[in-house]
Amino acid sequence: MPVEPPPSPWAFPTREDLAALPALGRDGLFDDLEEEIDGPEGPDALDDGTQDASDLIGVGADLAPGTLLAAYRTGLFPMPEGRRSIGWWSPARRGVLHLEELRVSRSLRRSARDFEIRIDTAFDAVVAACGDPRRPHGWIDSRIAQAYGDLHRLGWAHSVETWRDGRLVGGLYGVGIGGLFAGESMFHHVRDASKVALLALVEGLRADPAGAAGRRLIDVQWATPHLCSLGVREISRADYVTRLPALLAAPEAEIWDG
């Protein structure tokens, strides 16, 4: 079972506050950013029309475990805003994946046979690979790596890993709270390795009674064209935060039991 950390001293907007925020469009979205911030699937998340000027809710606070959990439970997630501050985001158009809507091609099914799936055996290595500085416009810095490592050691953050011949070749990580899995980033060193990790995540989440009953959801932040090709859809910010209480009340997914 995950360990509940001390509560955050910071106050976030309520879910009702977030639901009431109007979308503002893209004008001026990047005017005040010191550097581009990519989404969980890469830098193309910036300029494909997925982001809205109202997505960035605030800047500040810290990345302590209690703060991170409070943010996710409210409908927010962090990304560095410039080189020193942390921005807290809640997209006007949230990318989500309903488990039954994952699109799996025959070739991906065949490819999946070539990988070994492991859960939570190399969390720090997955985060490090996702934050490889050679990746363009990477947003995972040492602060993020440390924060999610701390959350992992408390039992809240998880990795789904694809291995081949004893080598980590792909994977993803995110935060699991009840029926919500908030995906943060993924990587691959060989073809299909990250897609196979996503397939394993979906199958694992669907395998228990809550998953089979449709009480689980994967949040991918922004619905990039690549993620949409896998079955991701957009829902409104208000719809997302309205669904959160029921998702958070679902039991912890059995995939994380080890």
Rosetta blueprint (number, residue, H / E / L):
1 M L
2 P L
3 V L
4 E L
5 P L
6 P L
7 P L
8 S L
9 P L
10 W L
11 A L
12 F L
13 P L
14 T L
15 R H
16 E H
17 D H
18 L H
19 A H
20 A H
21 L L
22 P L
23 A L
24 L L
25 G L
26 R L
27 D L
28 G L
29 L L
30 F L
31 D L
32 D L
33 L L
34 E L
35 E L
36 E L
37 I L
38 D L
39 G E
40 P L
41 E L
42 G E
43 P H
44 D H
45 A H
46 L L
47 D L
48 D L
49 G L
50 T L
51 Q L
52 D L
53 A L
54 S L
55 D L
56 L E
57 I E
58 G E
59 V E
60 G L
61 A L
62 D L
63 L L
64 A L
65 P H
66 G H
67 T H
68 L H
69 L H
70 A H
71 A H
72 Y H
73 R H
74 T H
75 G L
76 L L
77 F E
78 P E
79 M E
80 P E
81 E E
82 G L
83 R L
84 R L
85 S E
86 I E
87 G E
88 W E
89 W E
90 S L
91 P L
92 A L
93 R E
94 R E
95 G E
96 V E
97 L E
98 H E
99 L H
100 E H
101 E H
102 L L
103 R L
104 V L
105 S L
106 R H
107 S H
108 L H
109 R H
110 R H
111 S H
112 A H
113 R L
114 D L
115 F L
116 E E
117 I E
118 R E
119 I E
120 D L
121 T L
122 A L
123 F H
124 D H
125 A H
126 V H
127 V H
128 A H
129 A H
130 C H
131 G L
132 D L
133 P L
134 R L
135 R L
136 P L
137 H L
138 G L
139 W L
140 I L
141 D L
142 S H
143 R H
144 I H
145 A H
146 Q H
147 A H
148 Y H
149 G H
150 D H
151 L H
152 H H
153 R H
154 L L
155 G L
156 W L
157 A E
158 H E
159 S E
160 V E
161 E E
162 T E
163 W E
164 R E
165 D L
166 G L
167 R E
168 L E
169 V E
170 G E
171 G E
172 L E
173 Y E
174 G E
175 V E
176 G E
177 I E
178 G L
179 G L
180 L E
181 F E
182 A E
183 G E
184 E E
185 S E
186 M E
187 F E
188 H E
189 H L
190 V L
191 R L
192 D L
193 A H
194 S H
195 K H
196 V H
197 A H
198 L H
199 L H
200 A H
201 L H
202 V H
203 E H
204 G H
205 L H
206 R H
207 A L
208 D L
209 P H
210 A H
211 G H
212 A H
213 A L
214 G L
215 R L
216 R L
217 L E
218 I E
219 D E
220 V E
221 Q E
222 W L
223 A L
224 T L
225 P H
226 H H
227 L H
228 C H
229 S H
230 L L
231 G L
232 V L
233 R E
234 E E
235 I E
236 S E
237 R H
238 A H
239 D H
240 Y H
241 V H
242 T H
243 R H
244 L H
245 P H
246 A H
247 L H
248 L H
249 A H
250 A L
251 P L
252 E L
253 A L
254 E H
255 I H
256 W H
257 D H
258 G L
